Amino acid sequence: MALPPEDTLLPELLSLCTQAGEAIMAVYRTEFDIERKGDESPLTEADLAAHRIIMEGLKSLSPELPRLSEEGSRIPFAQRSQWESYWLIDPLDGTREFIKKNGEFTVNIALIRNHAPVLGVIHAPALQMSYYGGAGTGAFKRVGDAPTQSIGVRPLKADRPPRILVSRSHRTERQDAFLERLGDHVTMSIGSSLKFCLVAEGEADFYPRLGPTSEWDTAAGQAILEAAGGQVTKTDFSPLRYNTKESLLNPDFLVIGDQVFGWDKYFE
């Protein structure tokens, strides 16, 4: 059975993310327990509840497509390497933000085709915000019951300092050196994949991620950002790709709004 066109999948994906978000919020309002995974990252019942809802929903929506979730079983690269298309899921991106109860956590679903994200949905249930988009569909934002808005990256102007997203907990010497070379700028911080969304809607201009992430952390955000006119690259400015190796860890990467600006002048 052929997969329907990407734009026809979006209502189903938004509904699925909303259902997962409701399950997350039911846990969020309680005094929940926190477990630790093998890599010492936190895990809550909200992660697992959202995982179950999304995996079952995607199986019903497209039974022919493989599904790869942060909270699912690990699938060997020998098997994954045969996939042309698959769903890549982070049921609860920003578990640390969820534990802090600051609202900056998301549900992420992406469709990967030929190693590139072609469709993405990011839902922030505590903020009642959804971002979505993909190749050929454009990028959009929905807040609560308000009308959906089309979004796009903003062009940088000489009289306006760029807004740079920095991690609250992952500052590096390389990042600080880039900021010093850049000169006049404004820094911003936000949790989870919402960083991609801020660049996609023109609220920020650039996000250098110089630290460990996994492919499910970035895929939905990359699809949305690129639909909004931006770009996600490795630090050599080549495209960030998916499912190309045994490890699911990303290399360091750059989230770029205005592609004409010439960020390579400032980044080494």
Secondary structure, 3 states (H helix, E strand, C coil): CCCCCHHHHHHHHHHHHHHHHHHHHHHHCCCCCCEECCCCCEECHHHHHHHHHHHHHHHHHCCCCCEEECCCCCCCHHHHCCCCEEEEEEEEECHHHHHHCCCCCEEEEEEEECCEEEEEEEEECCCCEEEEEECCCEEEEEECCCCCEEECCCCCCCCCCCEEECCCCCCCHHHHHHHHHHCCCEEECCCCCHHHHHHHCCCCCEEEECCCCEHHHHHHHHHHHHHCCCEEEECCCCECCCCCCCCCECCCEEEECCCCCCHHHCCC
